[in-house]
Amino acid sequence: MLTLAGLALLCAPVSAEARAYRAFVGCGAELPEPDRSCSIGDAPAAYFKSLRRGTRYKACIRNPAGRVRCRSARVAQRSYGWLYVARGSVGRYRVTWFVGGKRVARWYYRMHPEIGA
């Protein structure tokens, strides 16, 4: 089990430039909120926000089988952009965001079986 300090290291920006961005996965709520655990049936999305300017970015999702898919998008300054992410399999996922080819954020989350399934 991760300690709070260990969890903070997993979420820490990877560069000084990365502090200009906010990125996380949410389980499909109307308002973007960070989640580490979603259920099959949720609609998880990868949220990305640029604090400096409108930005073109790429989000890459690694599924539990190790397959990676990437999609590009553009986000306006200080607005959250989002992309739906894989949700079909139970297991651990990793989402990594890139701006200009540099990694600026990474987020891990788990998909669990639907309650009552």
C-alpha positions in Angstrom: 0.0 0.0 0.0 1.3 3.4 -0.9 2.0 6.0 1.7 0.7 9.5 1.2 4.3 10.6 0.3 4.6 7.8 -2.2 1.3 8.7 -3.8 2.5 12.4 -4.0 5.6 11.3 -5.9 3.5 9.3 -8.4 1.5 12.5 -9.1 4.3 15.0 -9.0 5.0 17.0 -12.2 8.0 15.7 -14.2 9.4 19.1 -15.0 9.1 22.8 -14.2 7.2 23.3 -17.4 4.7 20.6 -16.3 3.5 22.9 -13.5 1.7 24.9 -16.2 -0.7 22.0 -16.7 -3.2 20.0 -14.7 -4.1 16.5 -15.7 -6.1 13.6 -14.2 -8.7 10.9 -14.8 -12.3 11.3 -13.7 -15.0 8.6 -13.7 -17.5 10.6 -15.7 -18.9 13.1 -13.3 -20.4 16.3 -14.7 -17.7 18.3 -13.0 -14.1 17.1 -13.5 -12.9 15.5 -10.3 -9.8 13.3 -9.9 -10.5 9.6 -9.4 -8.2 6.6 -8.9 -10.9 3.9 -9.1 -13.8 3.6 -11.6 -16.3 0.9 -12.1 -17.1 -0.9 -15.4 -20.1 1.1 -16.6 -18.6 4.5 -15.7 -17.3 6.7 -18.5 -13.8 7.7 -17.4 -12.2 10.7 -19.1 -8.7 12.1 -19.2 -8.9 15.8 -18.2 -6.3 18.3 -19.2 -5.9 22.0 -18.4 -3.3 24.5 -19.5 -2.7 27.4 -17.1 -0.6 29.4 -19.6 -2.2 29.4 -23.0 -4.2 27.3 -25.5 -2.3 24.1 -26.0 -2.1 21.1 -28.3 -1.5 17.9 -26.3 -1.4 14.1 -26.7 -2.8 11.7 -24.2 -1.7 8.0 -24.3 -3.6 5.3 -22.4 -2.0 2.0 -21.5 -4.5 -0.7 -20.7 -4.0 -3.7 -18.4 -2.8 -5.9 -21.3 -0.1 -3.3 -22.0 -1.6 -1.9 -25.3 -1.1 1.8 -25.7 -3.4 4.1 -27.7 -2.8 7.8 -28.1 -5.0 10.7 -29.2 -4.3 14.3 -29.8 -6.5 17.3 -28.9 -6.4 21.1 -28.2 -7.4 22.8 -25.1 -8.2 26.5 -24.5 -6.3 28.4 -21.8 -7.6 27.7 -18.3 -10.4 25.4 -19.6 -10.5 21.6 -19.1 -10.4 19.5 -22.3 -11.2 15.9 -22.0 -10.9 12.6 -23.9 -12.8 9.4 -23.1 -10.4 6.7 -22.1 -10.6 2.9 -22.2 -13.1 1.3 -19.9 -13.7 -2.2 -21.2 -11.4 -4.3 -18.9 -10.9 -4.7 -15.2 -7.4 -3.7 -14.2 -4.9 -0.9 -13.9 -4.6 1.8 -16.5 -2.0 4.5 -17.0 -2.6 7.8 -18.8 0.3 10.0 -19.9 0.0 13.5 -21.3 2.6 15.1 -23.7 3.0 18.7 -24.9 5.6 19.3 -27.6 6.8 15.7 -27.2 7.6 16.2 -23.5 5.8 14.3 -20.8 4.0 16.8 -18.6 1.7 14.5 -16.5 0.9 10.8 -15.6 -2.1 9.3 -13.8 -2.9 5.8 -12.7 -6.4 4.4 -12.1 -8.2 1.1 -11.8 -11.3 -0.3 -13.4 -13.3 -2.5 -11.1 -16.3 -4.8 -11.9 -19.7 -3.1 -11.8 -21.3 -3.4 -8.4 -23.9 -6.2 -8.5 -22.4 -7.8 -11.6 
